[in-house]
Amino acid sequence: MSKLEILQEIFHQAGSKKFITLYEIEVLTGYSGLHLRTVLEDLKEERLILEHPEGFQVSEKGIHFCKSKWI
């Protein structure tokens, strides 16, 4: 699963207002947290997602990116 596919899962599951936990992403994608953490760090560096104690959320920049790709 590519970085963009993982971003798409987060966007569709959490949207812009909700959070999704690492465990939920693991269940959705079938990848381990170790594998996902690397991809999620890349997405954070690109400022497409944000990480909070509650989980991950798509950033404003990420929302614009996702909408241009998938909506």
DRENMI-266236 format. One record per atom (N, C-alpha, C): z, y, x. Coordinates in nm, 2 decimals. Layout:
# residues N
<up: Z, north: Y, east: X> $
...
# end
This chain:
# residues 71
<up: 0.00, north: -0.12, east: 0.08> $
<up: 0.00, north: 0.00, east: 0.00> $
<up: 0.00, north: 0.12, east: 0.09> $
<up: -0.09, north: 0.22, east: 0.06> $
<up: -0.10, north: 0.33, east: 0.15> $
<up: 0.00, north: 0.44, east: 0.11> $
<up: 0.01, north: 0.54, east: 0.20> $
<up: 0.10, north: 0.65, east: 0.17> $
<up: 0.07, north: 0.72, east: 0.04> $
<up: -0.06, north: 0.74, east: 0.01> $
<up: -0.09, north: 0.81, east: -0.11> $
<up: -0.06, north: 0.72, east: -0.23> $
<up: -0.07, north: 0.59, east: -0.22> $
<up: -0.04, north: 0.51, east: -0.34> $
<up: 0.11, north: 0.51, east: -0.36> $
<up: 0.19, north: 0.52, east: -0.26> $
<up: 0.34, north: 0.54, east: -0.28> $
<up: 0.37, north: 0.67, east: -0.34> $
<up: 0.30, north: 0.78, east: -0.29> $
<up: 0.32, north: 0.91, east: -0.35> $
<up: 0.29, north: 0.91, east: -0.50> $
<up: 0.18, north: 0.84, east: -0.53> $
<up: 0.13, north: 0.83, east: -0.67> $
<up: 0.24, north: 0.76, east: -0.76> $
<up: 0.30, north: 0.65, east: -0.70> $
<up: 0.41, north: 0.58, east: -0.78> $
<up: 0.53, north: 0.67, east: -0.80> $
<up: 0.57, north: 0.75, east: -0.70> $
<up: 0.68, north: 0.84, east: -0.72> $
<up: 0.64, north: 0.95, east: -0.82> $
<up: 0.52, north: 1.00, east: -0.81> $
<up: 0.48, north: 1.10, east: -0.91> $
<up: 0.48, north: 1.05, east: -1.05> $
<up: 0.42, north: 0.93, east: -1.07> $
<up: 0.42, north: 0.88, east: -1.21> $
<up: 0.55, north: 0.84, east: -1.26> $
<up: 0.64, north: 0.79, east: -1.17> $
<up: 0.77, north: 0.74, east: -1.22> $
<up: 0.87, north: 0.85, east: -1.24> $
<up: 0.87, north: 0.94, east: -1.14> $
<up: 0.97, north: 1.05, east: -1.14> $
<up: 0.92, north: 1.18, east: -1.19> $
<up: 0.79, north: 1.21, east: -1.18> $
<up: 0.74, north: 1.34, east: -1.22> $
<up: 0.80, north: 1.45, east: -1.13> $
<up: 0.81, north: 1.57, east: -1.18> $
<up: 0.86, north: 1.68, east: -1.10> $
<up: 1.00, north: 1.71, east: -1.13> $
<up: 1.06, north: 1.65, east: -1.23> $
<up: 1.19, north: 1.69, east: -1.28> $
<up: 1.30, north: 1.58, east: -1.25> $
<up: 1.25, north: 1.45, east: -1.23> $
<up: 1.35, north: 1.34, east: -1.22> $
<up: 1.35, north: 1.29, east: -1.07> $
<up: 1.44, north: 1.20, east: -1.05> $
<up: 1.45, north: 1.14, east: -0.91> $
<up: 1.42, north: 0.99, east: -0.93> $
<up: 1.38, north: 0.94, east: -0.82> $
<up: 1.36, north: 0.79, east: -0.81> $
<up: 1.43, north: 0.75, east: -0.68> $
<up: 1.50, north: 0.64, east: -0.69> $
<up: 1.58, north: 0.59, east: -0.58> $
<up: 1.49, north: 0.50, east: -0.49> $
<up: 1.54, north: 0.48, east: -0.37> $
<up: 1.47, north: 0.40, east: -0.27> $
<up: 1.46, north: 0.25, east: -0.33> $
<up: 1.56, north: 0.21, east: -0.39> $
<up: 1.56, north: 0.08, east: -0.45> $
<up: 1.46, north: 0.07, east: -0.56> $
<up: 1.44, north: 0.17, east: -0.65> $
<up: 1.34, north: 0.16, east: -0.75> $
<up: 1.20, north: 0.16, east: -0.69> $
<up: 1.18, north: 0.23, east: -0.58> $
<up: 1.05, north: 0.23, east: -0.51> $
<up: 1.02, north: 0.09, east: -0.46> $
<up: 1.13, north: 0.03, east: -0.40> $
<up: 1.11, north: -0.10, east: -0.35> $
<up: 1.07, north: -0.20, east: -0.46> $
<up: 1.13, north: -0.19, east: -0.57> $
<up: 1.10, north: -0.28, east: -0.69> $
<up: 0.95, north: -0.25, east: -0.73> $
<up: 0.91, north: -0.13, east: -0.74> $
<up: 0.78, north: -0.09, east: -0.79> $
<up: 0.67, north: -0.14, east: -0.69> $
<up: 0.70, north: -0.12, east: -0.56> $
<up: 0.59, north: -0.15, east: -0.47> $
<up: 0.60, north: -0.29, east: -0.40> $
<up: 0.72, north: -0.35, east: -0.41> $
<up: 0.73, north: -0.48, east: -0.34> $
<up: 0.75, north: -0.47, east: -0.19> $
<up: 0.77, north: -0.35, east: -0.14> $
<up: 0.79, north: -0.33, east: 0.01> $
<up: 0.94, north: -0.31, east: 0.03> $
<up: 0.98, north: -0.34, east: 0.15> $
<up: 1.12, north: -0.33, east: 0.19> $
<up: 1.15, north: -0.18, east: 0.22> $
<up: 1.28, north: -0.15, east: 0.21> $
<up: 1.32, north: -0.01, east: 0.24> $
<up: 1.29, north: 0.03, east: 0.38> $
<up: 1.29, north: -0.06, east: 0.47> $
<up: 1.26, north: -0.03, east: 0.61> $
<up: 1.11, north: 0.02, east: 0.62> $
<up: 1.02, north: -0.05, east: 0.56> $
<up: 0.88, north: -0.01, east: 0.56> $
<up: 0.86, north: 0.12, east: 0.48> $
<up: 0.92, north: 0.13, east: 0.37> $
<up: 0.91, north: 0.25, east: 0.29> $
<up: 0.97, north: 0.37, east: 0.35> $
<up: 1.08, north: 0.36, east: 0.42> $
<up: 1.14, north: 0.47, east: 0.49> $
<up: 1.05, north: 0.54, east: 0.58> $
<up: 0.97, north: 0.47, east: 0.66> $
<up: 0.87, north: 0.54, east: 0.75> $
<up: 0.77, north: 0.62, east: 0.67> $
<up: 0.72, north: 0.56, east: 0.56> $
<up: 0.62, north: 0.63, east: 0.48> $
<up: 0.68, north: 0.75, east: 0.41> $
<up: 0.80, north: 0.73, east: 0.36> $
<up: 0.87, north: 0.85, east: 0.29> $
<up: 0.90, north: 0.96, east: 0.39> $
<up: 0.93, north: 0.93, east: 0.51> $
<up: 0.96, north: 1.03, east: 0.61> $
<up: 0.83, north: 1.11, east: 0.64> $
<up: 0.72, north: 1.04, east: 0.65> $
<up: 0.59, north: 1.11, east: 0.66> $
<up: 0.56, north: 1.20, east: 0.55> $
<up: 0.59, north: 1.15, east: 0.42> $
<up: 0.56, north: 1.24, east: 0.31> $
<up: 0.66, north: 1.36, east: 0.31> $
<up: 0.78, north: 1.34, east: 0.36> $
<up: 0.87, north: 1.45, east: 0.37> $
<up: 0.82, north: 1.55, east: 0.47> $
<up: 0.77, north: 1.50, east: 0.58> $
<up: 0.72, north: 1.59, east: 0.69> $
<up: 0.60, north: 1.68, east: 0.64> $
<up: 0.52, north: 1.61, east: 0.55> $
<up: 0.41, north: 1.68, east: 0.49> $
<up: 0.45, north: 1.77, east: 0.37> $
<up: 0.58, north: 1.77, east: 0.34> $
<up: 0.64, north: 1.85, east: 0.24> $
<up: 0.58, north: 1.82, east: 0.10> $
<up: 0.55, north: 1.69, east: 0.08> $
<up: 0.50, north: 1.64, east: -0.05> $
<up: 0.61, north: 1.58, east: -0.14> $
<up: 0.72, north: 1.54, east: -0.07> $
<up: 0.84, north: 1.49, east: -0.15> $
<up: 0.96, north: 1.56, east: -0.09> $
<up: 1.07, north: 1.55, east: -0.17> $
<up: 1.20, north: 1.60, east: -0.13> $
<up: 1.30, north: 1.48, east: -0.14> $
<up: 1.40, north: 1.48, east: -0.05> $
<up: 1.50, north: 1.38, east: -0.06> $
<up: 1.64, north: 1.44, east: -0.10> $
<up: 1.70, north: 1.39, east: -0.20> $
<up: 1.83, north: 1.44, east: -0.24> $
<up: 1.93, north: 1.32, east: -0.25> $
<up: 2.05, north: 1.34, east: -0.26> $
<up: 2.15, north: 1.23, east: -0.28> $
<up: 2.11, north: 1.14, east: -0.40> $
<up: 2.05, north: 1.20, east: -0.50> $
<up: 2.01, north: 1.12, east: -0.62> $
<up: 1.89, north: 1.04, east: -0.60> $
<up: 1.81, north: 1.07, east: -0.50> $
<up: 1.68, north: 1.00, east: -0.47> $
<up: 1.57, north: 1.09, east: -0.42> $
<up: 1.45, north: 1.05, east: -0.45> $
<up: 1.33, north: 1.13, east: -0.41> $
<up: 1.27, north: 1.20, east: -0.53> $
<up: 1.21, north: 1.31, east: -0.50> $
<up: 1.14, north: 1.39, east: -0.60> $
<up: 1.02, north: 1.45, east: -0.54> $
<up: 0.92, north: 1.47, east: -0.62> $
<up: 0.79, north: 1.53, east: -0.57> $
<up: 0.82, north: 1.68, east: -0.56> $
<up: 0.78, north: 1.74, east: -0.45> $
<up: 0.80, north: 1.88, east: -0.43> $
<up: 0.69, north: 1.96, east: -0.50> $
<up: 0.71, north: 2.09, east: -0.51> $
<up: 0.61, north: 2.17, east: -0.58> $
<up: 0.47, north: 2.16, east: -0.51> $
<up: 0.46, north: 2.16, east: -0.38> $
<up: 0.34, north: 2.14, east: -0.31> $
<up: 0.28, north: 2.00, east: -0.34> $
<up: 0.37, north: 1.90, east: -0.35> $
<up: 0.33, north: 1.76, east: -0.38> $
<up: 0.28, north: 1.75, east: -0.53> $
<up: 0.34, north: 1.83, east: -0.62> $
<up: 0.29, north: 1.83, east: -0.76> $
<up: 0.15, north: 1.88, east: -0.76> $
<up: 0.12, north: 1.99, east: -0.69> $
<up: -0.02, north: 2.05, east: -0.69> $
<up: -0.11, north: 1.94, east: -0.63> $
<up: -0.07, north: 1.88, east: -0.52> $
<up: -0.16, north: 1.78, east: -0.46> $
<up: -0.19, north: 1.67, east: -0.55> $
<up: -0.08, north: 1.62, east: -0.62> $
<up: -0.10, north: 1.50, east: -0.71> $
<up: -0.18, north: 1.53, east: -0.83> $
<up: -0.16, north: 1.65, east: -0.88> $
<up: -0.24, north: 1.69, east: -1.00> $
<up: -0.39, north: 1.71, east: -0.96> $
<up: -0.42, north: 1.75, east: -0.84> $
<up: -0.56, north: 1.76, east: -0.80> $
<up: -0.62, north: 1.63, east: -0.78> $
<up: -0.54, north: 1.53, east: -0.75> $
<up: -0.59, north: 1.39, east: -0.72> $
<up: -0.60, north: 1.30, east: -0.84> $
<up: -0.49, north: 1.31, east: -0.93> $
<up: -0.48, north: 1.20, east: -1.03> $
<up: -0.47, north: 1.25, east: -1.17> $
<up: -0.48, north: 1.38, east: -1.20> $
<up: -0.47, north: 1.43, east: -1.34> $
<up: -0.60, north: 1.49, east: -1.37> $
# end
